Amino acid sequence: MQERRQAERIRLNLPARWQSLLTQDRGSVCDLSANGCFVLTAGEVKAAELVRLEIHFGSHRCLPGGK
């Protein structure tokens, strides 16, 4: 099978919180690259649903958009 990913992926385990218009939950970012990430969570999101993701990097928080 041919690899489709364009950016190197890093395996890690960072606590995260996510929130959509309909729900919110906690999870872990298990895989991270310059183009995206994989969030392991018990919550569910619909395809094309916008989600706000907060990743905890130790004592610092990083939000998309630099806020």
C-alpha positions as CSV (number, residue, x, y, z in Angstrom):
1,M,0.0,0.0,0.0
2,Q,1.3,3.4,-0.9
3,E,1.8,6.0,1.8
4,R,-0.5,9.0,1.2
5,R,0.7,11.3,4.0
6,Q,2.7,14.3,2.9
7,A,4.1,15.4,6.3
8,E,6.1,13.4,8.9
9,R,3.9,12.2,11.7
10,I,5.1,12.1,15.4
11,R,3.6,9.7,17.8
12,L,2.9,11.1,21.2
13,N,0.3,11.3,24.0
14,L,-0.9,14.8,24.9
15,P,-4.1,15.5,26.8
16,A,-6.7,17.5,24.8
17,R,-10.1,18.9,25.0
18,W,-12.4,19.5,22.0
19,Q,-15.7,21.3,21.5
20,S,-18.2,21.5,18.7
21,L,-21.6,23.3,18.5
22,L,-23.3,20.1,19.7
23,T,-21.0,18.5,22.2
24,Q,-17.6,18.5,23.9
25,D,-15.2,15.9,25.3
26,R,-11.7,15.1,26.4
27,G,-9.2,12.9,24.7
28,S,-5.5,12.4,23.7
29,V,-3.6,13.6,20.7
30,C,-1.8,10.4,19.7
31,D,-0.4,11.4,16.3
32,L,0.7,14.9,15.2
33,S,2.0,16.4,11.9
34,A,2.2,19.8,10.2
35,N,-1.0,18.9,8.3
36,G,-3.2,17.5,11.2
37,C,-3.5,15.2,14.1
38,F,-5.4,12.2,15.4
39,V,-7.4,12.6,18.6
40,L,-8.4,9.5,20.5
41,T,-11.7,10.1,22.3
42,A,-14.9,8.4,23.3
43,G,-16.9,11.4,21.8
44,E,-18.2,11.5,18.3
45,V,-18.2,14.2,15.6
46,K,-20.0,14.3,12.3
47,A,-18.1,14.7,9.0
48,A,-17.4,18.3,8.1
49,E,-18.4,19.5,11.7
50,L,-16.2,22.3,12.9
51,V,-14.4,21.5,16.1
52,R,-12.3,23.7,18.5
53,L,-9.3,21.7,19.8
54,E,-7.2,22.6,22.8
55,I,-4.0,20.6,23.2
56,H,-2.1,20.7,26.5
57,F,1.7,20.9,26.1
58,G,2.8,20.7,29.8
59,S,2.1,24.0,31.4
60,H,1.4,25.7,28.1
61,R,-1.7,25.6,25.9
62,C,-1.7,25.9,22.2
63,L,-4.8,26.9,20.2
64,P,-5.1,26.9,16.5
65,G,-4.8,30.5,15.2
66,G,-2.3,31.4,18.0
67,K,-4.9,32.6,20.6
